[in-house]
Amino acid sequence: MSSIKEPRQTKQRVPAAERRDALIDAAMQEFAHGGLHGTPVERIARRVGVAQPYVFSLFPTKRDLFIAAVERCFERTMQLFTEAAEAYDPATAEPDIDVLRALGARYIEKLQTDRSMLMLQLHAYAACDDEVIRDRVRAGYARLLLRIREVTGAPNEQVDEFIRVGMWLNVAAAMGVEELSVSADWVCAAGGEPPPTS
């Protein structure tokens, strides 16, 4: 009686480009929670199912992986704003909603559904004591501002105000509050009633 050999199952090899992409996505999640210094590369590797040395074959240093994650975060934010601008139609929009408000509404929605994107942004700014990271974060921030101006056609002053409000929203969202005013309920609860306004 002859035995029939089963064909050997061979592992499908994942291309390096796909692994790199998956590592950046995993790094976005992990760095969002632990920041640059508090996130072991091993944790990112485990999330993707690879060994730590493999990560360093694609990203020579943890800083390189962090920068790749931060740059992807900027890219996704720019994509979000681009899509919001493309979807905006002044003919069907509410009377008080202009294109910048439409972008802001989409951004607020994103903050409510993807906290990791917000936290990674904050960790990116916090890591700017590293000169290399600072240069890359500045470049990403500049691209973001220019994209907003490009897709909205808004003048510089309006783009500046939009970004100021966006940063305010980031801080409020990070702390889990709706406003940062001295008269906000949570501020009053922390330090007593504010003095009356005259």
Backbone as JSON, one array per atom type, in Angstrom:
{
  "sequence": "MSSIKEPRQTKQRVPAAERRDALIDAAMQEFAHGGLHGTPVERIARRVGVAQPYVFSLFPTKRDLFIAAVERCFERTMQLFTEAAEAYDPATAEPDIDVLRALGARYIEKLQTDRSMLMLQLHAYAACDDEVIRDRVRAGYARLLLRIREVTGAPNEQVDEFIRVGMWLNVAAAMGVEELSVSADWVCAAGGEPPPTS",
  "N": [[0.84, -1.17, 0.0], [0.73, 2.06, -1.03], [1.73, 5.15, 0.26], [0.25, 8.33, 0.1], [1.71, 11.38, -0.19], [0.99, 14.28, 1.53], [0.78, 17.56, 0.22], [3.23, 19.89, 1.25], [2.5, 22.51, 3.48], [3.26, 25.73, 2.74], [4.5, 28.68, 4.11], [3.04, 31.75, 3.34], [4.9, 34.27, 2.03], [5.22, 37.5, 3.22], [5.45, 40.52, 1.55], [8.12, 42.91, 1.98], [7.34, 45.59, 1.79], [4.65, 45.53, 2.51], [4.85, 44.61, 5.13], [6.27, 46.73, 6.22], [4.39, 48.77, 5.99], [2.39, 47.76, 7.68], [3.79, 47.8, 10.09], [4.13, 50.55, 10.48], [1.47, 51.34, 10.86], [0.92, 49.89, 13.21], [2.8, 51.07, 14.86], [1.77, 53.66, 15.02], [-0.46, 53.23, 16.65], [0.73, 52.23, 19.03], [2.71, 54.18, 19.76], [0.99, 56.28, 20.16], [-0.04, 55.73, 22.62], [2.17, 55.32, 24.35], [4.13, 57.14, 23.64], [7.3, 58.36, 22.32], [9.52, 57.64, 24.01], [8.42, 55.9, 25.85], [7.56, 53.59, 24.62], [8.23, 50.34, 23.84], [10.01, 48.87, 21.13], [9.68, 46.21, 20.75], [7.03, 45.71, 21.47], [5.62, 46.83, 19.36], [6.53, 45.22, 17.29], [5.49, 42.74, 18.11], [2.77, 43.22, 17.8], [2.49, 43.14, 15.08], [3.43, 40.67, 14.52], [6.09, 39.97, 14.06], [9.66, 39.55, 14.5], [11.7, 41.55, 16.69], [14.32, 42.25, 15.61], [13.7, 42.21, 12.88], [12.12, 44.47, 12.56], [14.05, 46.45, 12.9], [15.48, 46.01, 10.63], [14.02, 47.26, 8.73], [13.54, 49.78, 9.73], [16.01, 51.67, 10.83], [16.32, 52.83, 13.42], [14.49, 53.37, 16.5], [13.58, 55.96, 16.53], [13.36, 56.51, 13.79], [11.18, 54.9, 13.11], [9.22, 56.08, 14.7], [9.09, 58.63, 13.52], [8.13, 57.89, 10.99], [5.59, 57.01, 11.72], [4.46, 59.37, 12.74], [4.53, 60.98, 10.46], [2.75, 59.6, 8.86], [0.45, 60.05, 10.32], [0.12, 62.82, 9.97], [-0.31, 62.74, 7.19], [-2.74, 61.33, 7.05], [-4.41, 63.1, 8.35], [-4.31, 65.26, 6.58], [-5.49, 64.01, 4.4], [-8.05, 63.56, 5.41], [-8.96, 66.22, 5.66], [-8.85, 66.98, 2.98], [-10.75, 65.25, 1.81], [-13.04, 66.14, 3.19], [-13.23, 68.75, 2.23], [-13.67, 68.25, -0.48], [-16.15, 67.02, -0.33], [-17.73, 69.06, 0.5], [-20.39, 71.18, -0.28], [-21.47, 74.22, -1.15], [-24.03, 74.82, -1.97], [-25.72, 73.01, -0.77], [-25.08, 73.05, 1.87], [-25.56, 73.92, 5.35], [-26.67, 77.24, 6.24], [-24.82, 78.63, 7.95], [-22.48, 77.21, 7.7], [-19.39, 77.13, 6.43], [-16.66, 76.19, 4.23], [-14.39, 75.8, 5.87], [-15.56, 75.36, 8.36], [-16.83, 72.99, 7.77], [-14.63, 71.3, 7.46], [-13.69, 71.43, 10.08], [-15.82, 70.22, 11.46], [-15.62, 67.61, 10.49], [-13.14, 66.95, 11.51], [-13.6, 67.06, 14.29], [-15.38, 64.94, 14.51], [-13.62, 62.88, 13.86], [-11.84, 63.02, 16.03], [-13.51, 62.07, 18.0], [-13.84, 59.44, 17.3], [-11.37, 58.28, 16.87], [-9.12, 58.23, 18.96], [-6.44, 57.64, 19.12], [-5.15, 58.87, 17.0], [-5.22, 61.55, 17.69], [-3.73, 61.48, 20.13], [-1.25, 60.65, 19.21], [-0.48, 62.86, 17.7], [-0.09, 64.73, 19.78], [2.0, 63.5, 21.18], [3.93, 63.7, 19.21], [4.48, 66.45, 19.12], [5.44, 66.71, 21.71], [7.82, 65.31, 21.53], [9.57, 66.96, 20.3], [11.91, 67.94, 21.37], [13.96, 66.56, 20.39], [16.05, 67.2, 17.79], [15.99, 66.22, 15.13], [13.47, 65.01, 14.97], [11.95, 67.28, 15.53], [12.41, 68.85, 13.23], [11.15, 67.28, 11.28], [8.52, 67.17, 12.23], [7.85, 69.86, 12.11], [7.96, 70.19, 9.33], [5.87, 68.48, 8.54], [3.72, 69.75, 9.77], [3.75, 72.21, 8.43], [3.12, 71.33, 5.83], [0.53, 70.48, 6.32], [-0.81, 72.9, 6.99], [-0.55, 74.26, 4.53], [-1.96, 72.53, 2.86], [-4.56, 72.79, 3.91], [-5.07, 75.47, 3.27], [-4.92, 75.26, 0.51], [-7.05, 73.44, -0.2], [-9.29, 74.74, 0.72], [-9.2, 77.35, -0.13], [-9.12, 79.48, 1.52], [-8.17, 82.62, 3.05], [-4.95, 83.43, 4.54], [-5.28, 84.39, 7.22], [-7.7, 83.28, 8.05], [-7.13, 80.57, 7.88], [-5.17, 80.44, 9.85], [-6.72, 81.03, 12.15], [-8.43, 78.85, 12.09], [-6.62, 76.77, 12.63], [-5.76, 77.53, 15.18], [-8.12, 77.17, 16.68], [-8.35, 74.45, 16.22], [-6.12, 73.41, 17.61], [-6.86, 74.1, 20.19], [-9.1, 72.47, 20.38], [-7.79, 69.99, 20.3], [-6.39, 69.95, 22.76], [-8.52, 70.12, 24.56], [-9.94, 67.79, 23.87], [-8.01, 65.86, 24.5], [-7.98, 66.06, 27.27], [-10.52, 65.31, 27.77], [-12.67, 67.09, 27.94], [-15.16, 69.58, 27.13], [-14.77, 72.29, 26.9], [-12.35, 74.92, 27.52], [-12.51, 77.08, 29.07], [-12.21, 79.48, 31.77], [-14.52, 79.69, 33.18], [-15.71, 77.25, 32.89], [-17.55, 74.39, 33.99], [-16.02, 72.2, 35.0], [-13.6, 73.43, 35.57], [-14.32, 75.27, 37.53], [-15.17, 73.47, 39.51], [-12.74, 72.39, 40.19], [-11.32, 74.48, 41.3], [-12.94, 76.22, 42.75], [-15.5, 78.79, 42.58], [-15.43, 81.05, 39.81], [-14.29, 84.5, 39.8], [-16.78, 87.11, 39.69], [-17.78, 88.55, 36.57], [-17.36, 91.87, 35.38]],
  "CA": [[0.0, 0.0, 0.0], [1.58, 3.24, -1.13], [1.19, 6.31, 0.98], [0.25, 9.57, -0.69], [2.21, 12.48, 0.63], [0.26, 15.56, 1.47], [1.68, 18.66, -0.13], [3.64, 20.68, 2.43], [1.99, 23.88, 3.55], [4.34, 26.71, 2.82], [4.05, 29.99, 4.6], [3.02, 32.81, 2.34], [5.84, 35.32, 2.42], [4.65, 38.84, 3.12], [6.47, 41.45, 1.02], [8.65, 43.88, 2.95], [6.56, 46.83, 1.73], [3.43, 45.31, 3.3], [5.27, 44.56, 6.54], [6.62, 48.1, 6.61], [3.12, 49.47, 6.13], [1.74, 47.26, 8.9], [4.57, 48.28, 11.23], [3.82, 51.96, 10.7], [0.14, 51.4, 11.46], [1.05, 49.42, 14.59], [3.55, 52.1, 15.58], [0.84, 54.76, 15.3], [-1.27, 52.85, 17.82], [1.55, 52.09, 20.24], [3.29, 55.47, 20.13], [-0.11, 57.12, 20.64], [-0.24, 55.44, 24.05], [3.38, 55.4, 25.16], [5.08, 58.14, 23.2], [8.58, 57.89, 21.79], [10.41, 57.02, 25.0], [7.74, 54.9, 26.66], [7.06, 52.5, 23.79], [9.26, 49.41, 23.37], [9.85, 48.41, 19.75], [9.21, 44.82, 20.84], [5.56, 45.72, 21.51], [5.17, 47.1, 17.99], [6.84, 44.0, 16.53], [4.52, 41.71, 18.5], [1.46, 43.58, 17.24], [2.5, 42.75, 13.66], [3.81, 39.26, 14.42], [7.46, 39.82, 13.57], [10.69, 39.69, 15.54], [12.24, 42.91, 16.8], [15.38, 42.52, 14.64], [13.11, 42.49, 11.57], [11.71, 45.88, 12.57], [15.24, 47.28, 12.69], [15.95, 45.85, 9.24], [13.24, 48.2, 7.92], [13.68, 51.1, 10.36], [17.28, 51.52, 11.57], [16.21, 53.22, 14.83], [13.12, 53.61, 16.97], [13.23, 57.31, 16.1], [12.92, 56.42, 12.39], [9.83, 54.33, 13.11], [8.36, 57.12, 15.27], [8.91, 59.65, 12.49], [7.25, 57.33, 9.96], [4.23, 57.0, 12.28], [4.01, 60.76, 12.83], [4.28, 61.46, 9.11], [1.5, 58.98, 8.4], [-0.61, 60.75, 11.03], [-0.08, 64.07, 9.22], [-0.89, 62.4, 5.89], [-4.14, 60.97, 7.24], [-5.13, 64.33, 8.68], [-4.45, 65.99, 5.32], [-6.47, 63.29, 3.58], [-9.34, 63.83, 6.02], [-9.35, 67.57, 5.28], [-9.08, 66.99, 1.54], [-12.04, 64.6, 1.56], [-14.1, 67.01, 3.7], [-13.36, 69.87, 1.31], [-14.28, 67.74, -1.72], [-17.55, 66.7, -0.06], [-18.47, 70.28, 0.84], [-21.13, 71.82, -1.38], [-22.12, 75.4, -0.57], [-25.45, 74.85, -2.34], [-26.52, 72.15, 0.12], [-24.62, 73.21, 3.25], [-26.32, 74.81, 6.23], [-26.26, 78.63, 5.96], [-23.66, 79.09, 8.73], [-21.37, 76.27, 7.52], [-18.52, 77.34, 5.28], [-15.79, 75.03, 4.0], [-13.54, 75.58, 7.04], [-16.39, 74.73, 9.4], [-17.04, 71.6, 7.35], [-13.4, 70.59, 7.82], [-13.68, 71.34, 11.53], [-16.8, 69.21, 11.88], [-15.05, 66.29, 10.17], [-12.04, 66.73, 12.45], [-14.2, 66.74, 15.59], [-15.89, 63.57, 14.37], [-12.45, 61.99, 13.91], [-11.35, 63.0, 17.41], [-14.43, 61.26, 18.8], [-13.8, 58.04, 16.9], [-10.0, 57.78, 16.77], [-8.33, 58.96, 19.95], [-5.01, 57.38, 18.93], [-4.61, 59.86, 16.08], [-5.04, 62.75, 18.51], [-2.66, 61.31, 21.09], [0.03, 60.6, 18.49], [-0.12, 64.25, 17.4], [0.43, 65.36, 20.99], [3.33, 62.92, 21.44], [4.85, 64.24, 18.21], [4.92, 67.77, 19.59], [6.22, 66.52, 22.94], [9.12, 64.74, 21.2], [10.32, 67.94, 19.5], [13.22, 68.3, 21.92], [14.89, 65.89, 19.47], [16.14, 68.12, 16.64], [15.58, 65.55, 13.89], [12.01, 64.89, 15.04], [11.4, 68.63, 15.44], [12.43, 69.26, 11.82], [10.14, 66.52, 10.54], [7.2, 67.6, 12.7], [7.63, 71.19, 11.52], [7.68, 70.0, 7.9], [4.52, 67.91, 8.44], [2.78, 70.81, 10.17], [3.72, 73.17, 7.32], [2.35, 70.71, 4.74], [-0.87, 70.47, 6.74], [-1.34, 74.26, 6.82], [-0.64, 74.57, 3.11], [-3.06, 71.73, 2.3], [-5.82, 73.42, 4.32], [-5.23, 76.67, 2.44], [-5.15, 74.83, -0.88], [-8.35, 72.81, -0.45], [-10.39, 75.62, 1.1], [-9.09, 78.65, -0.77], [-9.27, 80.5, 2.56], [-6.98, 83.46, 3.25], [-4.06, 82.99, 5.62], [-5.8, 84.72, 8.55], [-8.74, 82.3, 8.39], [-6.44, 79.29, 8.12], [-4.53, 80.57, 11.17], [-7.76, 80.92, 13.17], [-8.88, 77.46, 12.05], [-5.61, 75.96, 13.32], [-5.8, 77.88, 16.61], [-9.27, 76.47, 17.24], [-8.03, 73.02, 16.17], [-5.22, 73.1, 18.72], [-7.71, 74.19, 21.37], [-9.89, 71.22, 20.39], [-6.89, 68.88, 20.63], [-6.13, 69.95, 24.2], [-9.78, 69.79, 25.22], [-10.23, 66.37, 23.63], [-7.04, 65.05, 25.25], [-8.39, 66.06, 28.68], [-11.88, 64.79, 27.87], [-13.6, 68.15, 28.29], [-15.69, 70.26, 25.94], [-14.28, 73.65, 26.81], [-11.18, 75.22, 28.34], [-12.77, 78.39, 29.67], [-12.09, 79.59, 33.22], [-15.85, 79.54, 33.77], [-16.23, 75.9, 32.64], [-17.95, 73.68, 35.22], [-14.95, 71.37, 35.55], [-12.58, 74.33, 36.14], [-14.9, 75.77, 38.79], [-15.16, 72.37, 40.48], [-11.36, 72.14, 40.61], [-10.72, 75.59, 42.05], [-13.91, 77.15, 43.3], [-16.21, 79.64, 41.64], [-14.61, 82.15, 39.27], [-14.78, 85.82, 40.22], [-17.81, 87.61, 38.77], [-17.32, 89.47, 35.52], [-18.02, 93.18, 35.52]],
  "C": [[0.89, 1.24, 0.0], [0.92, 4.41, -0.42], [1.31, 7.54, 0.09], [0.68, 10.69, 0.24], [1.37, 13.72, 0.42], [1.25, 16.65, 1.03], [1.98, 19.49, 1.11], [3.05, 22.08, 2.34], [3.18, 24.82, 3.66], [3.76, 28.04, 3.27], [4.13, 30.99, 3.47], [3.95, 33.92, 2.83], [5.21, 36.68, 2.18], [5.73, 39.79, 2.61], [6.87, 42.49, 2.07], [7.84, 45.17, 2.95], [5.28, 46.71, 2.55], [3.76, 45.27, 4.78], [5.59, 45.96, 7.05], [5.36, 48.91, 6.88], [2.41, 49.06, 7.42], [2.47, 47.74, 10.15], [4.28, 49.75, 11.51], [2.45, 52.11, 11.34], [0.18, 50.97, 12.93], [1.78, 50.46, 15.44], [2.67, 53.3, 15.91], [0.03, 54.46, 16.55], [-0.43, 52.83, 19.09], [2.17, 53.41, 20.69], [2.22, 56.43, 20.63], [-0.32, 56.93, 22.13], [1.01, 55.69, 24.88], [4.35, 56.49, 24.78], [6.38, 57.52, 22.71], [9.36, 57.09, 22.83], [9.74, 55.9, 25.79], [7.23, 53.7, 25.9], [8.2, 51.59, 23.35], [8.98, 48.96, 21.93], [9.32, 46.97, 19.73], [7.68, 44.76, 20.83], [4.99, 45.96, 20.12], [5.38, 45.86, 17.13], [5.82, 42.91, 16.82], [3.16, 41.97, 17.87], [1.35, 43.13, 15.78], [2.87, 41.28, 13.47], [5.17, 39.03, 13.8], [8.42, 39.95, 14.74], [11.24, 41.11, 15.53], [13.38, 43.19, 15.82], [14.85, 42.83, 13.23], [12.67, 43.95, 11.47], [12.91, 46.76, 12.25], [15.88, 47.06, 11.32], [15.22, 46.81, 8.31], [13.37, 49.64, 8.42], [14.92, 51.04, 11.23], [17.2, 51.89, 13.05], [14.75, 53.37, 15.2], [12.66, 55.0, 16.54], [12.73, 57.3, 14.65], [11.49, 55.89, 12.29], [8.83, 55.35, 13.66], [8.07, 58.2, 14.23], [7.97, 59.15, 11.4], [5.8, 57.32, 10.44], [3.66, 58.41, 12.32], [3.69, 61.3, 11.43], [3.01, 60.84, 8.53], [0.3, 59.67, 9.07], [-0.92, 62.08, 10.33], [-0.76, 63.79, 7.88], [-2.38, 62.09, 6.02], [-4.99, 62.19, 7.6], [-5.34, 65.16, 7.42], [-5.49, 65.34, 4.42], [-7.88, 63.55, 4.09], [-9.85, 65.21, 5.61], [-9.64, 67.67, 3.79], [-10.44, 66.4, 1.2], [-13.2, 65.48, 2.03], [-14.33, 68.19, 2.76], [-14.03, 69.44, 0.01], [-15.76, 67.45, -1.53], [-18.4, 67.94, 0.21], [-19.11, 70.88, -0.41], [-21.88, 73.01, -0.8], [-23.61, 75.46, -0.87], [-26.31, 74.03, -1.39], [-26.12, 72.29, 1.59], [-25.56, 74.12, 4.04], [-25.81, 76.24, 6.03], [-25.01, 79.09, 6.72], [-22.44, 78.19, 8.6], [-20.6, 76.62, 6.25], [-17.57, 76.16, 5.18], [-14.89, 74.75, 5.21], [-14.33, 74.94, 8.18], [-16.68, 73.27, 9.06], [-15.82, 70.75, 7.68], [-13.35, 70.4, 9.33], [-14.63, 70.28, 12.05], [-16.27, 67.8, 11.63], [-13.93, 65.94, 11.15], [-12.57, 66.36, 13.84], [-14.74, 65.32, 15.6], [-14.75, 62.56, 14.49], [-11.91, 61.89, 15.33], [-12.21, 62.11, 18.29], [-14.33, 59.78, 18.49], [-12.4, 57.44, 16.87], [-9.08, 58.58, 17.69], [-6.83, 58.77, 19.71], [-4.39, 58.41, 17.98], [-4.32, 61.17, 16.82], [-3.82, 62.6, 19.41], [-1.3, 61.24, 20.41], [0.47, 62.02, 18.11], [0.52, 64.91, 18.62], [1.81, 64.81, 21.34], [4.36, 63.42, 20.43], [5.37, 65.6, 18.65], [5.8, 67.64, 20.83], [7.63, 66.01, 22.65], [10.01, 65.73, 20.45], [11.57, 68.46, 20.19], [14.33, 67.59, 21.15], [14.9, 66.7, 18.17], [15.66, 67.48, 15.34], [14.07, 65.42, 13.85], [11.38, 66.26, 14.87], [11.34, 69.1, 13.98], [11.33, 68.56, 11.02], [8.72, 66.9, 10.94], [6.87, 68.98, 12.12], [7.25, 71.06, 10.04], [6.27, 69.45, 7.7], [3.46, 68.95, 8.75], [2.64, 71.83, 9.05], [2.91, 72.61, 6.15], [0.86, 70.72, 5.06], [-1.51, 71.85, 6.54], [-1.55, 74.6, 5.34], [-1.76, 73.78, 2.44], [-4.41, 72.36, 2.66], [-6.09, 74.66, 3.45], [-5.58, 76.3, 1.0], [-6.56, 74.31, -1.09], [-9.53, 73.71, -0.09], [-10.38, 76.94, 0.34], [-9.2, 79.8, 0.23], [-8.01, 81.35, 2.66], [-6.2, 83.01, 4.48], [-4.64, 83.23, 7.01], [-6.87, 83.71, 8.98], [-8.14, 80.92, 8.65], [-5.79, 79.31, 9.5], [-5.56, 80.4, 12.29], [-8.29, 79.48, 13.25], [-7.92, 76.56, 12.83], [-5.6, 76.27, 14.81], [-6.95, 77.15, 17.3], [-9.0, 74.97, 17.27], [-7.12, 72.6, 17.3], [-5.97, 73.15, 20.05], [-8.54, 72.91, 21.52], [-9.04, 70.02, 20.78], [-6.67, 68.79, 22.14], [-7.39, 69.56, 24.96], [-10.1, 68.3, 25.07], [-9.28, 65.47, 24.41], [-7.44, 64.95, 26.72], [-9.82, 65.56, 28.87], [-12.89, 65.83, 28.33], [-14.07, 68.84, 27.01], [-15.2, 71.68, 25.8], [-13.14, 73.88, 27.79], [-11.33, 76.55, 29.07], [-12.62, 78.35, 31.19], [-13.44, 79.43, 33.91], [-16.46, 78.16, 33.51], [-16.51, 75.2, 33.96], [-16.79, 72.91, 35.84], [-13.83, 72.22, 36.13], [-13.07, 74.86, 37.47], [-14.87, 74.71, 39.86], [-13.76, 72.13, 41.02], [-10.83, 73.26, 41.5], [-11.68, 76.58, 42.63], [-14.53, 78.0, 42.2], [-15.3, 80.73, 41.09], [-15.14, 83.48, 39.79], [-15.81, 86.33, 39.23], [-17.2, 88.55, 37.75], [-18.05, 90.78, 35.67], [-18.42, 93.73, 34.18]]
}
